Structure formats: structure tokens, C-alpha cells
């Protein structure tokens, strides 16, 4: 600095210009390195996304969600994978599946997994239903329904089985016993029967016509397979159904429940298609609405382990959504 201060103005300017050029070269090298790093990072990210798969705990929970829907009273069993997919879009952060909302490829991977699980679980349930009424050891309705709830229903598991669930299983068993013991035709006949029932009794399961049908088909099943006995749980009251589905009459919602509004309203960047007849078909994701709603997925929510014990009462959350449509 002393030498620089004693130099002439011309020498000072020359030294400063030389230092500037040297610094410019160094900055250029850094910029080039950053550009190369960004390009490489993009390649790695694209590769990771193309090879992305749900983690073990996530797969376990996805399968459990499919199974849970499978043992609920539904208007159709054809779109269970879509129902679960729509539910995950509302709860993506909870399940550490932000990529399901933000990345089409990852969403397709999850949807394919849900479709496979839905097919496999439906096949397994069908075999168990057929076995329960045509096998060497016929099982009474209440015992069979409780066994299926214990196996497929998410905690908390209703005990005894609610009337609506007993009626749903009774219908499945009637088709298996009277019309076909073959899995290939079973679900086709079920869809035809459900279509007739909903046309006859209406869309809402609290309709008295549904209660009358439930009592009748449960009684018919008990007469066929249990000597007329309902095991003390053949026709539960509405209060008993509530007690089985809810604790203290209330639903424990997951932490990220978006209020107000039900499943028929736009929530969390999801809008329902106009073609949806029952209000619970798979929502269509709307990125713009998603951003407007202020729903943001932090990096830690894009992927990672899912601690099932911290997810809250998922069963009651799903039951409330189904209950708002069918109960």
C-alpha cells in the first residue's frame, strides 16, 4: 500500500486495471463451473425422478389405504385406486408425498402402484368372500365381517361391525353364493347390483329405504349361514354406528385439514371434475389453484420416511369423507 501510494497516477491506474482483469478471469471461471454444476444437477434430478419409487413405509400406508376403502360401503368398487389418489392429494405432506402433487411422473408411479394393490386386494377379498359361503366351513356374517375389518380396516377398528358394513358384506356374500363362485364374473355382477340399489334407494345411505334394505339383506344372510341368528350385531342403531366409527361422537381430523368445505369443494389445489356424479371421484390437480391456496411443500415433505404412528386417526378422516357421501 505504501508503494502504491507513492506511485504516479498512471501507474496506479495500470495496477488497478490489471487487478480488475485478474479478478474478472477468476469470476468467469467460477461462473463457468456453476453453469456446469447446474446442468449436471439438473441431469441428476431428472434421473432421480425417473427412478423414483415410494419408500417402504409409504408403500405400506398406500396399501393400507386401498384396503381400508375396500371394506367400506361404496357405490362402486371400480375406482378405489382413484379415491385413494384423490385422498393423497389432500394429504400429500402428511404422507411425505409432495412429489405426488408436484411431479406428474411420480404421480403416475404412485397411481400405478395403487392400481396394482387395488387389483390384488380385490382378488384376495373376493376369494375370502366366496370361501366364507361356499367353503367347507361357512362363516356367519358378523364373524366374517369382523375378521375382514380386523384385516383391512385402518385403526381404530369398529367392533362390532356397523350395520352399513354388515349389509355391504351380506350383499357381496349373496352374489358369491347365489350367482357366481367365480372371481372373474364376481365384480361385474357386484357393479350391476350396486347400480340397481342406488337407483332404487337414492344416493344417500341415511335414506330410510337403505336402512330397510340393510335390515333385510342382513336377516337373509343370517338365515342362510347362521341359522337365523344375528350374533347380537345384525342391525345396529344409528347411534351404534356412530360409536363404532367415531370416538366421543367426534372425528379426529388430520393436522392439515383444510376448512371450511367438504370433499365436493376446491381444496389444496384440487378441483373436482364436472363429470363426477358422487363427488368423490379422483380430483383434477390444478397447479395455479394449488399456489393460490398457499399450500407449500417444504423440501423435507418431498420424500422421506413416514411414521405411521404420527399420522393421526386416518381411518376416521376417511370414514368422515365417505360418511358425508353415503351415510
ZAVEX-140084 format. One record per residue: residue in one letter; x, y, z of N, C-alpha, C in turn. Coordinates in steps of 0.02 Angstrom, whole numbers, padded with zeros to 5 digits, always signed. Each point is the difference from the previous one (the first is absolute). Layout:
<sites>
AXYZXYZXYZ
...
</sites>
This chain:
<sites>
X+00041-00060+00000-00041+00060+00000+00043+00063+00000
X+00055-00004+00037+00045+00059+00002+00029+00013-00069
X+00021-00056-00033+00029+00008-00067-00053+00025-00049
X-00061-00026+00007-00054+00021-00045-00015+00074+00009
X+00002+00023+00062-00016+00070+00013+00054+00048-00027
X+00061-00027-00008+00054+00043-00025+00006-00002-00076
X-00041-00044-00032+00003-00004-00073-00037+00058-00032
X+00018+00011-00063-00035+00052-00037-00071-00023-00016
X-00042+00046-00019-00069-00016-00015-00004-00051-00057
X+00043+00007-00049+00000-00046-00057+00015-00072+00022
X+00051-00008+00043+00016-00067+00024-00055-00029+00045
X-00031+00044+00039-00055-00024+00043-00057-00028-00043
X-00018+00036-00053-00054-00022-00043+00017-00065-00035
X+00063-00006-00021+00022-00062-00032-00005-00060+00048
X+00022+00011+00062-00004-00055+00049-00072-00019+00015
X-00043+00051+00006-00071-00013+00015-00033-00037-00058
X+00016+00020-00061-00030-00032-00058+00023-00073-00005
X+00065-00012+00014+00026-00069-00001-00034-00043+00052
X-00010+00028+00060-00034-00038+00053-00072-00015-00018
X-00033+00048-00033-00069-00009-00022-00005-00057-00051
X+00047-00001-00049-00001-00053-00050+00011-00068+00031
X+00045-00004+00049+00014-00063+00034-00062-00024+00038
X-00034+00046+00034-00060-00018+00037-00056-00021-00048
X-00004+00033-00057-00051-00017-00050+00010-00071-00027
X+00063-00018-00012+00015-00068-00023-00020-00052+00053
X+00014+00016+00064-00017-00046+00053-00076-00009+00006
X-00037+00056-00006-00073-00003+00004-00028-00040-00059
X+00029+00009-00059-00023-00036-00059+00008-00076+00010
X+00056-00019+00030+00011-00071+00013-00052-00028+00048
X-00016+00039+00053-00051-00021+00048-00068-00006-00033
X-00017+00050-00042-00065-00002-00035-00005-00060-00045
X+00054-00015-00036+00000-00059-00044-00009-00064+00040
X+00035-00003+00058-00007-00059+00043-00072-00007+00026
X-00030+00057+00019-00069-00002+00024-00049-00023-00054
X+00011+00025-00061-00044-00020-00056+00006-00075-00012
X+00061-00026+00002+00010-00072-00009-00033-00039+00057
X+00007+00026+00061-00030-00033+00058-00076+00000-00004
X-00029+00056-00022-00073+00004-00006-00026-00050-00052
X+00035-00004-00056-00021-00047-00052+00004-00072+00025
X+00055-00015+00036+00009-00067+00026-00053-00016+00054
X-00015+00050+00042-00050-00009+00052-00069-00014-00031
X-00015+00036-00055-00064-00011-00035-00004-00071-00027
X+00056-00025-00028+00002-00068-00026-00012-00051+00056
X+00033+00012+00057-00007-00045+00057-00072+00001+00026
X-00030+00060+00004-00069+00006+00024-00048-00036-00046
X+00009+00008-00065-00044-00034-00048+00007-00076+00005
X+00062-00022+00010+00011-00072+00007-00033-00026+00064
X+00008+00037+00055-00029-00021+00063-00076-00003-00005
X-00029+00050-00034-00073+00000-00008-00024-00058-00042
X+00038-00016-00053-00019-00056-00043+00006-00067+00036
X+00045-00004+00049+00011-00062+00037-00035+00000+00068
X-00039+00053+00015-00030+00007+00066-00052-00054+00013
X+00000-00025+00061-00049-00048+00023-00020+00017+00072
X-00062-00012+00019-00019+00011+00070+00042-00043+00047
X+00015+00027+00058+00038-00038+00049-00044-00055+00032
X+00033-00046+00035-00035-00055+00031-00059+00021+00043
X+00010+00046+00048-00057+00022+00041-00055+00033-00040
X+00019+00037-00054-00051+00031-00042-00041-00053-00037
X+00034-00051-00026-00036-00054-00034-00047-00036+00048
X+00023-00010+00061-00041-00033+00050-00063+00041+00014
X+00007+00066+00005-00057+00042+00014-00047+00004-00061
X+00028+00003-00060-00041+00002-00061-00043-00063-00005
X+00031-00057+00013-00037-00063-00002-00054-00002+00054
X+00017+00026+00059-00049+00002+00055-00060+00044-00018
X+00013+00056-00034-00054+00045-00021-00046-00035-00050
X+00029-00035-00048-00041-00037-00048-00043-00051+00035
X+00030-00038+00046-00036-00051+00037-00057+00030+00041
X+00013+00058+00030-00051+00032+00042-00061+00019-00042
X+00012+00030-00058-00057+00017-00043-00038-00062-00022
X+00035-00055-00009-00030-00061-00026-00053-00029+00046
X+00006+00012+00065-00049-00029+00048-00051+00052+00022
X-00004+00056-00035-00051+00050+00016-00059-00007-00047
X-00060+00021+00021-00058-00001-00045+00010+00052-00055
X+00005-00022-00062+00013+00044-00057-00054-00007-00052
X-00004+00050-00044-00047-00005-00056+00031-00036-00060
X+00066-00009+00001+00035-00039-00051+00068-00020+00027
X+00023-00059-00022+00066-00024+00020+00051+00008-00056
X-00021+00034-00054+00043+00005-00059+00054+00054+00006
X-00012+00051+00040+00047+00057+00001+00033+00009+00068
X+00013-00055+00035+00031+00006+00066+00068+00033-00004
X+00040-00019-00050+00067+00030-00007-00006+00075-00012
X-00050+00022-00038-00010+00071-00012-00021+00036+00064
X-00042-00033+00040-00021+00030+00064+00060+00011+00045
X+00043-00050+00004+00060+00006+00042+00046+00054-00028
X+00007+00003-00066+00041+00052-00030-00026+00070+00015
X-00065+00009-00003-00029+00065+00017+00011+00017+00073
X-00006-00050+00044+00012+00011+00072+00072+00021+00012
X+00047-00033-00034+00071+00016+00009+00015+00072-00022
X-00034+00023-00052+00012+00069-00022-00019+00050+00054
X-00050-00016+00040-00018+00043+00056+00048-00007+00059
X+00036-00057+00003+00042-00015+00058+00072-00015-00021
X+00023+00028-00056+00066-00017-00026+00056+00015+00049
X-00004+00057+00034+00053+00018+00048+00000-00048+00059
X-00059-00021+00021-00005-00046+00057+00035-00066-00015
X-00007-00024-00062+00031-00063-00019+00069+00009-00031
X+00029+00061+00006+00066+00014-00030-00001-00016-00074
X-00054+00019-00034-00007-00013-00071-00015+00064-00038
X+00038+00053+00016-00008+00062-00037+00012-00009-00074
X+00043-00048-00017+00014-00012-00071-00063-00025-00036
X-00047-00030+00036-00062-00023-00032-00040+00058-00028
X+00006+00058+00033-00035+00059-00022+00040+00039-00052
X+00066+00002+00010+00042+00045-00040+00031-00032-00062
X+00000-00066-00004+00036-00034-00055-00046-00051-00032
X-00015+00010-00064-00046-00045-00035+00027-00071-00005
X+00065-00007-00011+00030-00066-00006-00007-00039+00066
X+00016+00033+00055-00007-00032+00066-00073-00017+00015
X-00045+00044-00021-00071-00013+00011-00021-00062-00039
X+00025-00007-00061-00016-00059-00041+00027-00064+00032
X+00060+00004+00029+00029-00058+00034-00043-00022+00059
X-00022+00049+00040-00043-00016+00057-00067-00027-00023
X-00029+00031-00052-00065-00024-00026+00005-00072-00025
X+00054-00016-00033+00010-00069-00024+00004-00048+00059
X+00035+00021+00052+00006-00043+00059-00068-00010+00033
X-00039+00054+00004-00067-00005+00030-00045-00046-00041
X+00005+00005-00067-00040-00043-00043+00017-00074+00010
X+00064-00015+00006+00022-00069+00012-00026-00025+00067
X+00007+00041+00052-00023-00020+00066-00075-00009+00002
X-00036+00044-00035-00073-00005-00002-00021-00066-00032
X+00032-00018-00055-00017-00062-00035+00016-00061+00044
X+00058+00001+00031+00020-00058+00042-00044-00007+00061
X-00016+00056+00032-00041-00003+00061-00072-00020-00016
X-00026+00025-00056-00068-00020-00020-00002-00075-00015
X+00052-00025-00031+00002-00072-00014+00003-00040+00064
X+00040+00023+00048+00006-00036+00064-00066+00002+00038
X-00033+00059+00000-00063+00006+00036-00054-00044-00033
X-00001-00001-00066-00048-00041-00036+00006-00073+00019
X+00061-00025+00003+00012-00070+00017-00024-00014+00071
X+00012+00047+00046-00021-00010+00069-00076+00002+00006
X-00033+00043-00039-00073+00003+00001-00030-00065-00026
X+00026-00024-00057-00025-00062-00028+00011-00059+00048
X+00059-00001+00031+00016-00053+00047-00045+00001+00061
X-00022+00061+00020-00041+00006+00061-00070-00029-00008
X-00023-00007-00063-00068-00025-00011-00003-00065-00039
X+00056-00020-00030-00001-00062-00039+00053-00050+00023
X+00043+00021+00047+00054-00044+00022-00024-00054+00048
X+00047-00038+00024-00016-00055+00046-00028+00026+00066
X+00024+00059+00020-00023+00029+00063-00032+00069-00014
X-00066+00001-00005-00036+00062-00013+00003+00044+00062
X+00012+00064-00010+00009+00046+00057-00060+00046+00006
X-00027+00010+00060-00055+00047+00011+00022+00071-00020
X-00049+00040-00019+00014+00067-00026+00039+00043+00049
X-00023+00004+00063+00033+00043+00049+00073-00020+00011
X+00012-00065+00005+00069-00024+00011+00043+00015-00061
X-00027-00012-00059+00038+00012-00061+00015+00075-00009
X-00051+00042+00010+00009+00072-00008+00052+00027+00049
X-00003-00024+00063+00049+00024+00049+00071-00023-00019
X+00006-00060-00026+00065-00025-00022+00028+00043-00056
X-00043+00020-00047+00022+00042-00056+00019+00070+00024
X-00038+00026+00048+00017+00066+00028+00067-00003+00036
X+00010-00052+00039+00064-00008+00035+00059-00003-00048
X-00013-00029-00059+00054-00010-00048+00012+00062-00044
X-00054+00034-00020+00006+00052-00050-00012+00071+00025
X-00038+00008+00053-00019+00067+00024+00057+00032+00038
X+00011+00065-00014+00050+00037+00037-00023+00011+00072
X+00046+00004+00047-00020+00017+00069-00032+00069+00001
X-00054+00013+00039-00025-00047+00049-00053-00044-00031
X+00002-00065+00015-00042-00050-00033-00066-00006+00037
X-00057+00009-00035-00065-00006+00033-00014-00071+00022
X-00028-00007+00060-00018-00065+00027-00058+00010+00049
X-00060-00025-00016-00018-00044-00056-00004+00038-00066
X-00006-00035-00056-00004+00033-00065-00064+00042-00005
X+00005+00060-00027-00060+00041-00011-00048-00033-00049
X-00063+00019+00005-00051-00031-00042+00014+00009-00074
X+00022+00060-00020+00013+00013-00071+00054-00046-00027
X+00051-00014+00040+00054-00045-00022-00025-00072-00002
X-00039-00020+00050-00029-00067-00001-00042-00010-00063
X-00040+00051-00017-00043-00006-00060+00042-00004-00063
X+00055+00038-00003+00043-00002-00059+00030-00070-00009
X+00024-00029+00055+00028-00068-00005-00055-00051-00015
X-00059+00010+00027-00055-00046-00014-00017+00000-00075
X+00001+00059-00031-00013+00003-00072+00055-00036-00039
X+00063+00011+00019+00055-00034-00034-00007-00076+00007
X-00019-00022+00059-00006-00072+00012-00060-00029-00039
X-00054+00038-00005-00058-00024-00037+00017-00011-00074
X+00037+00048-00030+00021-00007-00069+00044-00062-00008
X+00047-00008+00046+00046-00057-00003-00036-00067+00007
X-00052-00001+00041-00035-00063+00014-00052-00018-00053
X-00040+00050-00021-00057-00015-00043+00015+00006-00075
X+00048+00044-00018+00009+00015-00071+00065-00027-00029
X+00054+00006+00037+00063-00025-00028+00052-00013+00054
X+00034-00057-00003+00057-00011+00044+00066+00016-00036
X-00006+00033-00059+00059+00014-00040+00021+00073+00008
X+00064+00009+00014+00025+00068+00011-00007+00044-00062
X+00008-00031-00059+00000+00038-00063-00065+00039-00009
X-00057-00031+00018-00065+00032-00010-00024+00038+00062
X+00032-00013+00056-00025+00024+00064-00008+00076+00001
X+00053+00037-00015-00002+00073+00007-00046+00032-00053
X-00006-00031-00058-00047+00025-00050-00072-00003+00026
X-00017-00056+00031-00067-00008+00029-00010+00048+00058
X+00052+00012+00039-00004+00047+00056-00017+00070-00025
X+00034+00021-00053-00012+00068-00027-00071+00006-00025
X-00026-00051-00033-00069+00002-00024-00049+00005+00059
X+00014-00039+00053-00044+00001+00058+00002+00067+00035
X+00059+00029+00007+00006+00066+00032-00036+00054-00040
X+00005-00004-00066-00034+00048-00042-00075-00003+00011
X-00028-00060+00003-00072-00008+00012-00019+00026+00070
X+00041-00015+00049-00015+00020+00069-00001+00076+00007
X+00048+00033-00029+00003+00073+00007-00056+00034-00040
X-00021-00030-00054-00057+00028-00036-00064-00009+00041
X-00005-00056+00034-00061-00015+00038-00003+00038+00067
X+00058+00008+00032+00001+00027+00069+00027+00070+00006
X+00027+00029-00054+00027+00067+00004+00074+00001+00014
X+00029+00060-00004+00073+00007+00006+00023+00003+00073
X-00044+00019+00046+00020+00009+00070-00018-00062+00041
X+00049-00026+00036-00011-00062+00037-00041+00009+00063
X-00014+00063+00021-00043+00009+00058-00074-00004-00019
X-00015-00007-00064-00068-00006-00024-00033-00061+00032
X-00062+00006+00024-00035-00058+00031-00003-00061-00045
X-00001+00011-00065-00001-00057-00046+00063-00042+00006
X+00057+00034+00011+00062-00037+00010-00001-00039+00065
X-00027+00030+00053-00003-00034+00064-00044-00063-00005
X-00055+00007-00037-00044-00057-00010+00036-00056-00038
X+00037+00020-00052+00038-00049-00039+00054-00033+00042
X+00035+00040+00040+00053-00027+00042-00027-00053+00048
X-00055+00016+00034-00030-00048+00046-00020-00064-00036
X-00029+00008-00060-00025-00058-00036+00057-00046-00023
X+00053+00029-00027+00054-00042-00027+00042-00031+00057
X+00005+00035+00057+00035-00030+00057-00040-00059+00027
X-00066+00009+00005-00043-00054+00024+00003-00060-00047
X+00001+00014-00066+00004-00054-00049+00066-00038+00006
X+00055+00036+00010+00066-00033+00007+00001-00042+00063
X-00026+00026+00055-00001-00038+00063-00042-00063-00006
X-00055+00005-00038-00043-00059-00010+00035-00054-00040
X+00041+00021-00048+00036-00048-00042+00060-00032+00034
X+00037+00041+00037+00066-00023+00022+00009-00001+00076
X-00051+00021+00037+00008+00002+00073-00062-00023+00036
X-00042-00038-00032-00059-00027+00032-00049+00053+00024
X+00000+00059-00032-00046+00053+00019+00025+00045+00054
X+00057-00016+00032+00027+00042+00053+00044+00054-00028
X-00005+00060+00029+00042+00055-00024+00061+00011+00045
X+00009-00044+00049+00059+00007+00043-00001+00061+00044
X-00060+00032+00005-00005+00059+00042+00023+00063-00035
X+00016-00003-00064+00024+00060-00034-00027+00004-00071
X-00060-00027-00010-00025-00002-00068-00030+00065-00025
X-00025+00042+00045-00032+00062-00021+00016+00054+00050
X+00058+00029-00006+00021+00051+00047-00038+00064-00011
X-00012+00036+00054-00034+00064-00004+00048+00052-00028
X-00028+00058-00018+00043+00054-00026+00050+00022+00053
X-00022-00001+00064+00046+00019+00054+00058-00049+00006
X-00016-00065-00010+00053-00050+00003+00048+00007-00058
X-00026+00018-00058+00044+00012-00058+00047+00057+00015
X-00028+00055+00028+00042+00057+00018+00053-00020+00050
X-00019-00038+00050+00048-00020+00051+00055-00043-00029
X-00017-00041-00050+00050-00043-00030+00048+00038-00044
X-00026+00053-00032+00042+00038-00047+00038+00057+00033
X-00029+00027+00054+00029+00060+00029+00010-00009+00075
X+00043+00041+00028+00013-00002+00071-00031+00063+00031
X-00043-00010+00050-00034+00055+00033-00040+00042-00049
X-00024-00033-00053-00042+00035-00048+00036+00049-00044
X+00066+00002+00001+00037+00048-00040+00052-00035-00043
X+00016+00032-00055+00051-00027-00045+00065+00036+00014
X+00053-00038+00010+00066+00029+00009+00030+00012-00069
X+00004+00064-00021+00024+00015-00066+00076+00004-00001
X+00030-00012-00057+00072+00007-00006+00019+00073+00005
X+00063+00015+00020+00022+00068+00013-00010+00048-00058
X+00005-00024-00062-00003+00046-00056-00069+00002-00032
X-00052-00014+00039-00068+00004-00027-00014+00072-00022
X-00024+00009-00061-00014+00066-00026-00074+00016+00011
X-00013+00054+00035-00068+00019+00016-00012+00071-00026
X-00062+00019-00015-00059-00042+00002-00007-00040-00064
X-00052-00041-00003-00015-00035-00062+00008-00074+00006
X-00036-00036-00042+00005-00073-00001+00036-00023-00061
X-00006-00064-00014+00038-00028-00055-00025+00024-00067
X-00060+00028-00002-00026+00026-00063+00025+00069-00018
X+00039+00033+00044+00024+00066-00012+00073-00001-00019
X+00023+00056-00032+00070+00004-00018+00043+00010+00062
X+00049-00043+00010+00044+00005+00057+00069-00020-00021
X+00049+00034+00028+00069-00021-00008+00022-00007-00072
X-00025+00045-00045+00022-00003-00068-00031-00057-00040
X-00058-00024+00022-00033-00055-00035-00070+00022-00019
X-00019-00011-00062-00068+00016-00019-00033-00062-00028
X-00066-00008+00015-00035-00061-00021-00028+00010-00069
X-00002-00053-00038-00025+00003-00067-00076+00005+00001
X-00028+00032-00051-00073+00007-00003-00033-00067-00012
X+00037-00048-00029-00029-00065-00015-00010-00043+00062
X+00029+00020+00056-00003-00041+00060-00072-00002+00026
X-00029-00059+00002-00069-00006+00022-00007-00004+00075
X+00049-00031+00034-00007-00010+00072+00043+00046+00041
X+00039+00045-00033+00039+00048+00036+00064-00026+00029
X+00016-00063-00010+00061-00027+00030+00045-00033-00052
X-00015+00012-00064+00046-00025-00050+00066+00036+00005
X+00051-00027-00031+00067+00029+00004+00000+00073-00020
X+00025+00046+00043+00002+00070-00018+00050+00013-00056
X-00010+00055-00036+00048+00021-00050+00045+00053+00030
X+00065-00010+00000+00046+00045+00033+00007+00065-00039
X-00004+00055+00034+00006+00066-00031+00059+00036+00031
X+00058+00004-00035+00060+00031+00029-00011+00072+00020
X-00036+00039-00042-00011+00070+00016-00040+00008+00064
X-00055-00039+00006-00040+00003+00060+00040-00024+00060
X+00042-00049-00011+00043-00027+00054+00043+00056+00029
X+00029+00042-00044+00043+00055+00025-00043+00054+00033
X-00059+00013-00029-00043+00052+00028-00023-00017+00070
X-00009-00066+00013-00023-00021+00066+00055+00006+00052
X+00061+00014-00021+00055+00009+00047+00026-00065+00028
X-00015-00056-00032+00026-00064+00022+00069-00010-00027
X+00049-00006+00043+00069-00005-00021+00032-00062+00030
X+00035-00038-00041+00035-00059+00024+00073+00016+00011
X+00021-00005+00062+00070+00012+00016+00042-00058-00026
X+00067+00011-00009+00043-00054-00027-00006-00065+00039
X-00010+00004+00066-00005-00060+00040-00063-00040-00012
X-00049+00032-00034-00063-00034-00013-00002-00031-00069
X+00052+00010-00040+00000-00028-00067+00006-00076+00002
X+00035-00026+00049+00011-00071+00004+00027-00014+00070
X+00004-00063+00018+00028-00016+00065-00042-00051+00037
X+00023-00019+00058-00035-00050+00039-00066+00026+00025
X-00048-00044+00006-00065+00016+00028-00008-00037+00066
X-00009+00038+00054-00011-00030+00065-00075-00009+00008
X-00024-00060-00011-00072-00013+00000-00033+00018+00066
X+00037-00005+00054-00028+00014+00066-00015+00074+00009
X+00028+00043-00043-00011+00072+00007-00050+00027-00050
X-00034-00043-00037-00045+00023-00053-00069+00018+00026
X-00014-00010+00063-00066+00015+00025-00049-00055-00016
X-00065+00013+00008-00052-00050-00011-00020+00002-00074
X+00040-00032-00042-00013-00001-00071-00066-00033-00015
X-00016-00053+00036-00063-00037-00012-00060+00046+00009
X-00002+00037+00054-00057+00044+00012-00004+00056-00052
X+00059+00023-00022+00002+00052-00051-00031-00025-00064
X+00018-00060-00021-00028-00029-00061-00074-00016+00010
X-00018-00028+00058-00069-00017+00013-00045+00061-00002
X+00025+00057+00024-00040+00061-00002-00013+00021-00072
X+00050-00006-00043-00010+00018-00070-00051-00046-00033
X+00006-00065+00012-00048-00047-00028-00069+00009+00030
X+00000+00013+00065-00064+00009+00036-00038+00060-00028
X+00036+00053-00018-00033+00060-00027-00033-00015-00068
X+00023-00053-00033-00028-00016-00065-00053-00055+00002
X+00011-00050+00043-00042-00060-00004-00039-00015+00064
X+00017+00033+00056-00031-00021+00062-00053+00050+00022
</sites>
